[in-house]
Amino acid sequence: MIPRESTPVVIPSQTVTANQQPTEQTSAPSPEPPHPMAPVPKVSINKQPQTVGTKTQAPRSKDTNKITVGGIANTQAKPVTSASVNTPGTADTPASVNPPASVNPPASANIQQTPAHTKAPPPRKNASQPASTQPPGTPIISNPATEGQKGSGNNPLPQTAPPGTAQATPAGPTKKEEKPDWLTLTRQEPESLQSLLEPEPEEITRLKQGYKQHRFMAQSVILEESGLSIQVRSAMLAVSLVIVSFFVWASFSTMDEIASTNGQVMPSSPAQQIQHLEGGIIREILVQEGQILKEGALIVRLDSEGVMADLNQLNAKKASLKAQEIRIRAFLSEQEADFNSISPMFQSFALGQNHLLLAQRSALASERAVLETRISRSRSRIENLLEQQQNLEVQKSFLSQELGMKKEGYEKGLISKLIYLATQKELSRTEAEWVRIHGDLTTAKKEMEEAVGDLDELLKKSRETSLRELGSVTTELAQVEEQSRRLKDRANRLEVRTPVWGVVNNLQVKTVGGVIAPGALIAEIIPMDSTRRVETHISTRDIGHVAVGQSVTVKVTTYDFARYGGISGVLESISPTTFKEQDEKEPFYKGIVRLEKSYVGFNEKKNPVLPGMTVQADIDTGSKTLMEYMLKPIYASVNQAFRER
C-alpha cells in the first residue's frame, strides 16, 4: 500500500473536498512548459450536484491515457505539466495547482503533488501502467482501471462529491461532451491525434463552445496562469533599488545641528561720547540726530575770539624770543644773524635784535681793544728791557775781563791802583743796571700777563653772559611754544569733529549761541566700521552644546534670507553666567558673534548691516546622519520605555 498524503488540488471554479483525512496547505510549483508531443491525459470536468458523503466509482475510459471525470476518482497523481479543465462558463486553459486553505480529498483518492521546495518523487512503477514520460512536478492522475482496485476489493467503492465539486464522466459518449483543450490535443498519442485531425461535427461544436468559455475565464485565473511580466518585474526591481539607495544615502548623508538664537547687531566698539574740555559758546550746529557722518566730519563750531587773541599774543612773544635766540647765537658764533625764519608780521622783533647785536659786538670790541693795547705796550717794553739786559750782560762780561787784567797788572805794579779801582767801579755800576733792567722786565711781563688775563676774562664773561641769556631765551621760548600748542589745540577743538565713521545719536546741543560747560556731553556717535558684532541670547537648553569658535550663520531680519542669504560669523565669547530681562521668560547666556562682513549679499555698497538691527543667529553645534535623525524617535522611545511607575 502506498501511504496516502492529504494534498490539496485546485481546479478552477471547482472545490474538491473529502472527509476523514487531515489537511495540509502547500504551494504548488510553477508549471514547466511540456514537450509539444508529450502525451497528457484528457480531463473534462462538469459541474454536477453530488451528494456529500457518497462514493462513486469512476468508469474506465477506453484510452488509459484519457480520463473523463464524472465524480472524484480514486487516482494517484502523476507528474503532468498542465491539466485541461472544461467547466461551464470557463475556457480550456492550463490550470496551475494552487490549493485553497484546506482541501480534504476522499479516503479513496490517492493524489500526490510535489511541493515547490522539494524534488518531485518518481512515479510508482506498476506493471499494469506504462511509465510516465511527463516532466516532474506535474500532477499524476492515475487510470481508474489500475488504481481503482486499490480500494476495498476488486470493485472500487462508489463516491459522491459534494455540490459544486468536479465529477468524473464515463469514457463513453455523453449527452454533453466538452471540447478538449488544444494543449491536451497536441499532447495526445499519435494515433489519438491523428483521429482528432478529422473531427466530427459534434467535436467541432464542442471546440467552439470551449472557445467561448475561454473568453469568460476569471481574470485572477488568467493572472495566475500568465505570471509576472517583464515590465512589472523591472518596476519592482527599480523600486527596490531606490529604497536601498535611499537607506544607503541616509546612512552617510549628514545634516547640521544648530542652536537657533535671537539677538541684535552691535557696533565693534562702544558708542563714542563727544565732549568739550574747555567748553565755550556755540557758534554753529552742523549735524542732526540720526545723520551718518564720515570720520572727521564737523559736528559743532564754537566761538574762537578769546582763544585766537591769546594765541596771537603768544605768537608775538614766540617771535620775539626767536629773534633773541638768533641774535645770541650769532653773537656767540661771531657770524651774521639770519632772521628769515621770523614771520613777516614780526620783522620788527628781528630788526631790534639785529641792532642789539651790533651794539653788543661794538662794546665788546672797544673793551677788547683797550686790553689788547695794554698787552701790546707791555710786550714792547718787555722787548726793550730784554735788549738792555742783553747789552748789560755783554758789557758786564767785558768789564769782568778788564778788571781781571788790571788786577794782575796792579799786582805786578804795572798799573796804578786808581785805574784798577775805576774799572772795578764800572763793573759794579753795570751789574746794578742789569739788576734794575731785570726788575723792570719782570714788571713788564706781569703787566702783560694781566692785560692778557683781562682780555680773556672779558671774552669769557661776554660769552658766559650770552650763553646764560641764550638759555633763558630758549627756556622761555619752549614754554611759549607749549602754550602756543595748547592754544592751537584749543582753537582746533573749537571745531568739534567725529573721531569715527558712525551715526549721530543723543545730540545734546540744540541752540546756537548757547554755552557748553567744560567736559559737557555734546553728542554720541555709534561706530559703523567694517567690523560688526552680534549680541545673541543663548538658551540654557542649548548652552551645553555651544562652544567658543563655532561657526554661526546670521540672518538679518530686515533682509529676506531666501533672496540675499545670510552672513557667516564666529562665536567669540560666552557670558560666564545667565541674564534675565523683563520681557524674557527664561534666563539666557549672552554670546558675542563676530561677523565676517558688514553687509548682506554680494555688493558691499548695498544692504548695510547697521547697529540695532535684529537678527537670528544659527550656531552650528555638530552634525548627524539622516538615518540618525529618522531613528531618533525610536531611540527615545526605547530609552524611556518601561520606566513609568
C-alpha positions in Angstrom: 0.0 0.0 0.0 1.2 3.5 -0.8 0.9 5.9 2.1 -1.7 8.5 1.5 -0.9 12.1 1.5 -3.5 14.8 2.0 -2.6 17.2 -0.8 -5.0 20.0 -1.8 -5.8 20.2 -5.5 -7.2 23.4 -7.0 -9.4 23.1 -10.1 -10.7 26.4 -11.5 -14.3 27.1 -10.4 -14.4 23.7 -8.6 -13.9 22.5 -5.0 -12.7 19.0 -4.1 -13.4 18.0 -0.5 -13.1 14.8 1.3 -13.7 13.6 4.8 -11.7 11.6 7.4 -8.3 13.0 6.3 -6.0 15.7 7.8 -5.4 18.8 5.8 -2.1 20.3 4.8 -1.5 23.5 2.8 1.2 23.5 0.3 2.2 25.7 -2.6 2.4 24.1 -6.0 5.4 24.8 -8.1 5.1 26.8 -11.2 4.3 24.7 -14.2 7.1 23.9 -16.6 6.5 24.1 -20.3 5.9 20.5 -21.6 7.2 19.0 -24.7 4.8 19.6 -27.6 4.4 15.9 -28.3 4.3 14.6 -24.7 1.0 12.7 -24.1 -1.2 14.2 -21.5 -4.5 12.6 -20.3 -7.6 14.4 -21.3 -9.6 15.7 -18.3 -13.1 17.1 -18.7 -14.8 18.4 -15.6 -18.5 19.1 -15.4 -20.4 20.9 -12.6 -23.0 18.5 -11.4 -24.6 18.4 -8.0 -23.4 15.5 -5.9 -24.4 14.1 -2.6 -21.9 14.7 0.1 -20.6 11.6 1.7 -21.4 9.1 -1.1 -18.8 7.4 -3.1 -18.9 6.6 -6.8 -16.6 4.7 -9.0 -15.2 6.5 -11.9 -15.8 4.4 -15.0 -12.8 3.4 -17.0 -12.0 5.2 -20.2 -11.3 3.3 -23.3 -8.0 5.1 -23.5 -5.8 4.6 -20.5 -4.3 8.0 -21.1 -7.6 9.7 -21.5 -9.9 10.1 -18.5 -13.1 11.9 -18.1 -14.1 12.6 -14.6 -17.8 12.5 -13.6 -17.0 12.3 -9.9 -14.0 12.1 -7.6 -11.8 9.3 -9.0 -9.6 7.1 -7.0 -6.5 8.3 -8.7 -2.8 8.7 -8.0 -1.2 12.0 -9.1 1.3 11.6 -11.9 3.7 14.4 -12.9 2.0 16.5 -15.6 2.6 20.0 -16.8 -1.0 21.1 -17.0 -4.5 19.7 -16.9 -7.4 20.5 -19.2 -10.3 21.9 -17.2 -13.6 22.1 -19.0 -16.4 23.6 -17.0 -19.4 25.6 -18.0 -18.5 29.2 -18.2 -14.7 28.6 -18.4 -12.4 28.1 -21.3 -9.8 25.3 -21.8 -6.7 26.7 -20.2 -3.8 25.1 -18.4 -4.7 25.1 -14.7 -2.0 25.9 -12.2 -2.2 23.9 -9.0 -2.8 26.5 -6.3 -4.8 24.8 -3.5 -7.1 26.6 -1.2 -6.6 26.9 2.5 -7.9 23.4 3.2 -9.0 20.7 0.7 -9.8 17.2 2.0 -9.7 14.6 -0.7 -11.8 11.4 -0.2 -10.3 8.5 1.5 -10.3 6.5 -1.7 -8.4 9.2 -3.6 -4.7 8.9 -3.6 -3.4 12.2 -5.0 0.3 13.2 -4.8 1.8 16.5 -5.5 5.4 17.6 -5.1 5.8 20.9 -3.2 7.7 23.7 -4.7 10.6 23.4 -2.4 11.2 19.7 -2.7 12.1 17.4 -5.6 9.1 15.5 -7.1 9.4 11.8 -6.2 9.4 9.4 -9.1 6.1 7.7 -10.0 5.4 4.3 -8.6 6.2 1.5 -11.0 3.1 -0.5 -11.9 3.1 -3.4 -14.2 -0.3 -2.5 -15.4 0.5 1.1 -16.0 3.0 2.4 -18.6 5.9 4.6 -17.5 5.0 8.3 -17.5 7.0 10.4 -19.8 5.7 13.7 -18.4 8.0 16.2 -16.7 8.5 16.1 -13.0 6.3 18.4 -10.8 3.1 17.6 -12.9 0.2 16.1 -11.0 -0.3 12.4 -11.9 -3.8 11.3 -12.5 -3.9 7.5 -12.4 -6.1 5.3 -14.5 -9.1 4.1 -12.7 -8.7 0.7 -14.3 -5.5 0.2 -12.3 -5.8 2.4 -9.3 -9.5 1.9 -8.7 -8.9 -1.6 -7.4 -6.8 -0.4 -4.5 -9.9 0.2 -2.5 -11.8 -2.5 -0.7 -11.9 -5.5 -3.0 -11.7 -5.5 -6.8 -14.5 -3.1 -7.2 -14.0 0.5 -6.0 -16.5 2.0 -3.7 -18.8 4.5 -5.2 -18.1 8.0 -4.3 -20.4 11.0 -4.3 -18.9 14.5 -4.5 -20.5 17.5 -2.8 -22.3 20.1 -4.8 -20.1 22.2 -6.9 -17.2 19.7 -6.9 -15.8 18.0 -10.0 -17.3 14.7 -11.2 -15.8 12.2 -13.4 -17.8 11.3 -16.5 -17.8 8.0 -18.3 -15.4 7.5 -21.0 -18.1 6.7 -23.5 -20.2 9.2 -25.4 -22.3 11.5 -23.3 -25.1 13.9 -23.9 -22.9 16.9 -23.5 -19.3 16.3 -24.3 -16.8 19.1 -23.6 -14.3 20.3 -26.1 -10.8 19.0 -25.4 -8.1 21.6 -24.7 -5.7 22.4 -27.5 -2.7 21.7 -25.3 -4.2 18.3 -24.5 -4.9 17.7 -28.1 -1.3 18.4 -29.0 0.0 16.1 -26.2 -2.1 13.0 -27.3 -0.7 9.9 -28.7 -0.1 10.0 -32.4 -3.0 7.7 -33.0 -5.4 9.8 -31.0 -4.0 12.9 -32.6 -4.5 11.5 -36.0 -8.1 10.7 -35.1 -8.6 14.3 -33.9 -7.4 15.8 -37.1 -10.6 14.9 -38.7 -13.1 15.8 -36.0 -16.7 15.0 -36.3 -19.3 17.8 -36.4 -20.1 17.1 -32.8 -16.5 17.6 -31.9 -16.3 20.9 -33.8 -19.3 22.1 -31.8 -17.5 21.3 -28.5 -14.4 23.2 -29.7 -16.5 26.3 -30.4 -18.2 26.1 -27.0 -14.8 25.8 -25.3 -13.5 28.8 -27.2 -16.5 30.9 -25.9 -15.9 29.6 -22.4 -12.2 30.7 -22.6 -13.3 34.3 -23.2 -15.1 34.4 -19.9 -12.4 32.9 -17.7 -11.8 34.7 -14.4 -9.2 37.5 -14.5 -7.5 36.1 -11.4 -7.0 32.7 -13.2 -5.5 34.5 -16.2 -3.1 36.3 -13.9 -2.1 33.1 -12.1 -1.6 31.4 -15.4 0.3 34.2 -17.1 2.7 35.1 -14.2 4.5 38.4 -13.8 5.5 40.4 -16.9 9.0 41.8 -17.5 7.7 45.3 -17.0 6.3 44.5 -13.6 9.5 42.8 -12.5 11.6 45.7 -13.8 9.4 48.2 -11.9 9.7 46.1 -8.7 13.5 45.9 -9.1 13.7 49.6 -9.7 11.6 50.4 -6.6 13.8 48.1 -4.5 17.0 49.7 -5.8 15.5 53.2 -5.0 14.6 52.1 -1.5 18.0 50.5 -0.9 19.8 53.6 -2.3 17.8 55.8 -0.1 18.8 53.9 3.0 22.4 53.9 2.0 22.3 57.6 1.2 20.6 58.3 4.5 23.3 56.4 6.4 26.1 58.6 5.0 24.4 61.9 4.3 24.9 64.3 7.2 22.8 67.2 8.4 23.9 70.1 10.6 22.7 70.5 14.1 22.0 74.1 15.0 21.1 76.1 18.1 18.8 78.9 16.9 19.2 82.2 18.9 18.0 85.7 18.6 19.9 88.9 19.1 20.8 92.3 17.6 23.7 93.9 15.8 26.1 95.9 18.0 29.0 98.2 17.0 32.5 96.8 17.2 33.3 99.4 19.9 31.1 101.2 22.4 29.3 104.4 21.5 31.7 107.4 21.2 30.7 110.2 23.6 31.7 113.6 22.1 32.6 116.1 24.9 34.4 119.5 25.0 37.2 120.0 27.5 37.2 123.8 28.0 33.6 124.5 26.9 32.6 127.7 25.1 29.9 129.5 23.2 28.1 127.6 20.4 28.6 129.4 17.1 27.2 126.8 14.6 25.5 123.3 14.7 26.2 121.3 11.5 24.5 117.9 12.1 21.2 116.3 13.1 20.4 113.3 15.2 20.5 110.1 13.2 22.8 111.5 10.5 25.6 109.3 9.2 29.0 111.0 9.4 32.3 110.1 8.0 35.4 110.2 10.1 36.5 113.8 10.9 33.2 115.3 9.9 32.3 118.6 11.7 29.6 118.5 14.3 29.6 121.8 16.2 31.7 125.0 15.8 32.4 127.2 18.9 33.3 130.9 19.2 37.0 131.5 18.8 37.6 135.2 19.6 39.1 134.8 23.1 41.2 131.8 22.1 42.6 133.5 18.9 43.5 136.6 20.9 45.6 134.6 23.3 47.1 132.7 20.5 48.2 135.8 18.7 49.8 137.2 21.8 51.7 134.0 22.3 52.8 134.0 18.7 54.2 137.5 19.1 56.1 136.6 22.2 57.4 133.5 20.5 58.7 135.6 17.6 60.5 138.0 19.9 62.1 135.1 21.8 63.1 133.5 18.5 64.7 136.7 17.3 66.7 137.0 20.6 67.8 133.4 20.2 69.0 134.1 16.7 70.9 137.3 17.9 72.6 135.5 20.8 73.7 132.6 18.6 75.1 135.0 16.0 77.0 136.9 18.7 78.5 133.7 20.1 79.4 132.4 16.7 80.7 135.8 15.6 78.6 135.4 12.4 75.9 137.4 10.7 72.4 136.8 12.1 69.7 135.3 9.9 66.2 136.4 10.7 64.5 134.9 7.7 62.7 132.3 9.9 60.8 135.1 11.6 57.3 135.7 10.3 56.9 138.9 8.2 54.4 140.2 10.7 57.0 140.1 13.4 60.0 141.5 11.5 60.2 144.4 13.9 61.5 142.0 16.5 64.2 140.9 14.1 65.3 144.4 13.4 65.6 145.3 17.1 67.6 142.2 17.8 69.9 142.9 14.9 70.6 146.4 16.2 71.2 145.0 19.7 73.6 142.5 18.2 75.6 145.3 16.5 75.8 147.3 19.7 76.8 144.3 21.7 79.6 143.5 19.3 80.8 147.1 19.3 81.1 147.3 23.1 82.9 144.1 23.3 85.3 145.3 20.6 86.1 148.5 22.5 86.9 146.7 25.7 88.9 144.2 23.8 90.9 146.9 22.0 91.9 148.5 25.3 93.1 145.3 26.7 94.9 144.4 23.5 96.7 147.9 23.6 97.9 147.2 27.1 99.2 143.9 26.1 100.9 145.5 23.1 102.7 148.1 25.2 103.7 145.5 27.7 105.1 143.4 25.0 107.2 146.3 23.6 108.6 147.2 26.9 109.5 143.7 27.6 111.3 143.5 24.4 113.3 146.7 25.2 114.2 145.6 28.6 115.3 142.3 27.3 117.6 144.1 24.8 119.0 146.3 27.5 119.6 143.4 29.8 121.4 141.6 27.0 123.6 144.6 26.4 124.4 144.9 30.0 125.4 141.3 30.2 127.8 141.8 27.3 129.2 144.9 28.9 129.4 143.1 32.2 131.4 140.3 30.6 133.9 142.8 29.1 134.3 144.7 32.4 134.9 141.4 34.2 137.8 140.5 31.9 139.2 144.0 32.0 139.1 144.0 35.8 140.9 140.7 35.9 143.7 142.0 33.6 144.1 145.3 35.6 144.1 143.4 38.8 147.0 141.3 37.5 148.8 144.4 36.3 148.2 146.2 39.6 149.6 143.3 41.5 152.7 143.4 39.3 152.8 147.0 39.7 152.4 147.7 36.1 149.4 150.0 36.5 148.2 152.2 39.3 145.6 151.3 41.8 143.4 154.1 40.7 143.0 152.6 37.3 142.2 149.3 38.8 139.5 150.7 41.1 137.9 152.7 38.3 137.4 149.5 36.3 136.1 147.8 39.3 133.6 150.6 39.9 132.4 150.5 36.3 131.8 146.8 36.6 129.7 147.3 39.7 127.6 150.0 38.0 127.0 147.7 35.1 125.8 144.9 37.3 123.5 147.3 39.2 122.0 148.4 35.9 121.4 144.9 34.9 119.6 144.2 38.1 117.4 147.2 37.5 116.5 146.2 34.0 115.8 142.7 35.1 113.3 144.0 37.6 111.6 146.2 35.0 111.4 143.2 32.7 109.7 141.2 35.4 107.2 144.0 36.0 106.5 144.4 32.3 105.8 140.7 32.0 103.4 140.8 34.8 101.6 143.8 33.3 101.4 141.9 30.0 100.0 138.9 31.7 97.5 141.0 33.5 96.4 142.6 30.2 96.0 139.2 28.6 94.1 137.9 31.5 91.8 140.9 31.4 91.2 140.2 27.7 90.4 136.6 28.3 88.2 137.5 31.2 86.3 140.0 29.0 85.8 137.4 26.3 84.8 134.8 28.7 82.5 137.0 30.6 80.9 138.1 27.4 80.4 134.6 26.2 79.0 133.4 29.5 76.6 136.2 29.6 75.4 135.4 26.1 75.1 131.8 27.0 73.0 132.5 30.1 70.9 134.8 28.1 70.5 132.2 25.3 69.5 129.6 27.9 66.9 131.8 29.4 65.5 132.7 26.0 65.4 129.1 24.9 63.5 128.1 28.1 61.1 130.8 27.7 60.7 130.1 24.0 59.9 126.4 24.9 57.3 127.5 27.3 55.7 129.8 24.9 55.7 127.1 22.2 53.9 124.7 24.6 51.4 127.4 25.4 51.0 128.1 21.8 50.5 124.4 21.1 47.8 124.2 23.8 46.1 127.2 22.4 46.2 125.8 18.9 44.7 122.6 20.2 42.1 124.6 22.0 41.5 126.5 18.8 41.2 123.2 16.9 38.7 121.9 19.5 36.6 124.9 18.7 35.5 122.8 15.7 34.1 119.6 17.2 34.6 116.6 14.8 33.6 112.9 15.0 36.6 110.6 15.6 34.9 107.6 13.8 32.6 106.8 11.0 29.2 106.4 12.6 25.7 107.7 13.2 24.8 110.8 15.4 22.9 109.7 18.4 21.7 111.7 21.5 22.6 115.1 20.2 22.6 117.4 23.3 23.2 120.9 21.8 20.2 122.5 20.2 20.7 126.3 20.3 23.2 128.4 18.5 24.8 130.9 21.0 24.3 128.5 23.9 27.1 127.8 26.4 28.7 124.4 26.7 30.2 123.7 30.1 33.7 122.3 30.3 33.5 118.5 29.9 29.8 118.5 28.9 28.4 115.9 26.5 27.7 117.2 23.0 26.5 114.0 21.2 27.1 110.3 20.9 28.4 108.6 17.8 27.6 104.9 17.1 30.6 103.5 15.2 29.9 101.9 11.8 33.3 100.5 10.9 33.7 97.3 8.8 33.7 95.0 11.8 30.3 94.1 13.2 29.3 92.1 16.2 26.1 90.5 17.2 24.9 90.0 20.8 22.8 86.9 20.9 20.7 85.3 23.6 21.6 81.6 24.0 19.0 79.4 25.7 20.0 77.3 28.7 18.9 74.2 26.9 21.5 74.8 24.1 24.4 76.1 26.2 25.8 72.6 26.8 26.3 72.1 23.0 27.6 75.6 22.3 31.4 76.5 22.5 33.6 79.4 21.5 34.9 79.2 18.0 31.9 77.5 16.4 30.6 78.8 13.1 27.4 80.9 13.0 25.0 81.8 10.2 23.4 85.2 10.9 20.1 86.0 9.2 19.3 89.7 9.3 15.5 90.1 9.8 15.1 93.1 7.6 16.6 91.4 4.6 15.0 88.3 3.0 17.2 85.3 3.7 15.9 83.4 0.7 16.9 86.3 -1.6 20.0 87.9 0.0 21.3 85.0 2.1 23.0 85.3 5.5 26.3 86.4 7.0 28.9 84.0 8.3 30.4 84.6 11.6 32.3 83.1 14.6 31.2 82.8 18.2 33.8 84.9 20.1 32.7 84.7 23.7 30.0 83.5 26.0 29.0 85.1 29.3 30.0 83.2 32.4 26.5 83.5 33.9 22.9 84.0 32.8 20.9 87.1 32.5 17.2 87.7 32.6 15.3 90.7 31.2 11.8 91.8 32.0 10.4 90.7 28.6 12.2 87.3 28.7 10.5 84.4 30.4 13.6 82.3 30.8 17.2 83.2 31.7 19.8 83.2 28.9 23.5 83.4 28.2 25.0 86.3 26.2 27.1 85.3 23.2 29.1 87.7 21.1 29.4 86.8 17.4 31.9 88.4 15.1 30.6 88.9 11.5 32.9 88.5 8.5 31.3 91.4 6.7 29.1 94.4 7.4 26.6 93.9 4.5 24.2 91.3 3.2 24.6 89.9 -0.3 27.5 90.5 -2.7 27.5 94.3 -3.0 29.2 96.0 -0.1 27.5 99.3 -1.0 24.0 97.9 -0.6 22.2 96.3 2.2 24.4 97.5 5.0 24.2 96.0 8.5 23.5 98.8 10.9 23.7 98.7 14.7 20.4 97.8 16.3 19.1 95.5 13.6 17.5 92.3 14.9 19.0 89.0 13.7 18.6 85.3 14.0 21.9 83.5 14.7 22.1 79.8 14.0 25.1 78.3 15.8 26.4 75.1 14.2 26.8 72.7 17.1 27.6 69.5 15.1 26.1 67.1 12.6 24.2 63.8 12.3 23.3 61.5 9.6 19.8 61.4 8.1 19.4 57.9 9.4 20.1 59.0 13.0 17.5 61.7 12.7 14.9 59.2 11.5 15.8 56.7 14.2 16.0 59.3 17.0 12.3 58.8 18.0 12.8 55.1 18.2 15.9 55.6 20.4 14.0 57.9 22.6 11.1 55.5 22.9 13.4 52.6 23.8 15.3 54.7 26.3 12.1 55.9 28.0 10.2 52.7 27.9 9.4 50.6 31.0 10.2 53.5 33.3 6.7 54.5 34.4 5.6 53.9 37.9 
